[in-house]
Amino acid sequence: MIGCCLDSLERQTLRDALEIIVVDDGSRDNSPQIVGSYPVRLIRQQNGGPAAARNAGAAAARAPVVLFLDGDCVAPPRWAESMIGALQDGKAEAAVGTIVASTMGVLPALIQMEIEQRYARLRRRDYVDFIAAPSCAVRRDCFLRIGGFNEAFRFNEDVELAFRLNAAGHGIRFVQDVPVSHAHQVRWWDYMRAKFWRGVWRMRLYRLYPKKSVRDDWTPQTLKLQILAACLTPLAMLAGLFDPIFWAAAGALLTMTVALGWPVIDLAMTGLRPRSPWTAGFWATVFLLVRSFTLAASLVYDRATTARTPALMRPIVSATQRHPIADAQESTGQRVA
C-alpha cells in the first residue's frame, strides 16, 4: 500500500517544500523496491515498532515541522498545508488530523461510526489531549525536546505522546478538514486482535497517567461502563449455575452494555445502507458486544500480567546505545530530555 500513500504525497499542494522520508521498519515484502521508484529518502532498520520507526524518521528530518502519515493511508492534496497551518500561530505544538475508511464492508463502516462519535467529542474543545499517529504533526524542536515517541509502547504510543505533551503544557489542535483514507479492519478477528492489544496498552498507559484514567478527551465514560458490565457478565453467568437469579443479572448487564452503546446502533440504522435498519441494528449490536468483551478481556489480561509488564519509561539514551533522537538533539545543540 506504500505506493498509494506516496502517490498522495506527490500530489500535495506544498510538495516542493516537503522532504519525504520513508522508514522501513524491517518489512518482508517488496515495499523498499516500490519506495525506490519515488523521489524520497528511504531509511531501513530492523523491526523496532511504530514508535522507533517514527523516531528514526523525525531524527533524520530537517524541517521545523514533522508530519507523520502511516503507510496504509492516502492523504488529500491539502493535507500537509492544513496540518502545518494549524501550527503557524504559535499557540499549539502539535496537531492531530482525522481518518476515514478506505476499506468497504459492514465492519469498516461500524469502526468509522465509532470514530466519528469520538471526533464529535474533540470538536467541542479548543485543544485536545489526543494524537492519532496515522495523521499528525509536531514541531520538531518540541518533539526532540520531549523525547519523541516512547519506544517501550507497541500500541498507544501516539496517545502516550499526547499525554506527555499535555502534561508539559503544550497544546494539540484538532484538524478536521483534511481526513486521510485509512485501511480499517475488514475481518472480525483482525479487529478483535487489534482492539485487544490497544486495550492492554491503554491500561498500561493509564498507570503512567492515572488522572487520565478518570477522564480524557477521546474515551467516552459510557465505554468504561460497558467494559465493566462485560467484565461482570461472565461472573453473573457462572453464579447462575448455583442460583438462577443471577441469570437475570447477566441479562441485565448485557442489556446495559447494548443500551449504553445506543448512539452507535442508532447511527448504523440510518447510515448502513443499503441494508435494512433492523439488519444494520443487529450488526451494530454485535459490534458493541464484541468491542466490550474484547476490551474487558484486555483489562483482565493486563491485571493478570501486571507483574511481568516491561518498564514503560526507559531512558532515551543509555550508557551502551545511542538513540536517533539524542543524536538529533546534539546536532541542533539541544540537551537530551
C-alpha angles and dihedrals in degrees: 000000000000091000093061089047093052092045088058091051091050087058095054117129088230095045094128090056096046129098107202118205123183118198115203103205097198099301119184099203134070095280094118090055091050092049090049091068092062129076093248138111116256122205117188125197142157113275110282102153133260095294092054092046094051092046090053091052094047091048090055095045122100105191122098092241124050119202122197123208123172119235093243093056133093116206126210116240095260095047098106093039093052096043093050091044090058089066100043098093090061095234095110133043097199142024134202124206133201135255134214128195117268092180123079131228143070097290097050089048092052092046089052092049090055090049092049089055089055091048089056088061093051093049090065092063132073090210128019137204094222137094127179109197096212086077121013144117132211133182103254097224090053091045092053094042094052092047104254123250117347103249093201087074119082093178130026091023088134094053090047089056090050092051090048092049089047092050090051091054097253120143125233119202125211111226113198107171103072109052115182120218111248130189104242118195115275098188122069093222092054090049093049093048093050092044092049095054093042087054093049092051092043088059090051089048091053090055088060093045106028094172089062090058087068095050139346132166097252104045120072116222089229090063090060090053090049091053091048091051090049090052092051097044097076090047091052091048091050090050088050089069087069101032121022092211089076090063086066089051090052090051091050091051091050090048090050091050091055096039093054088055094049094120089064091048092047092049091048093051090057100032107038101087144208086018119096116258091249093051090047090048091051093053092045089053090050089049092052093049093046091048094047097046092043091053090044089054090050090052092051091046092051092050091048094049101037092114090056096045111125121241106281100198111048126168115275089224123033127192092254105036134051119221123213092230090055092049090051091050091051091050090055094043095250126137122244110263 
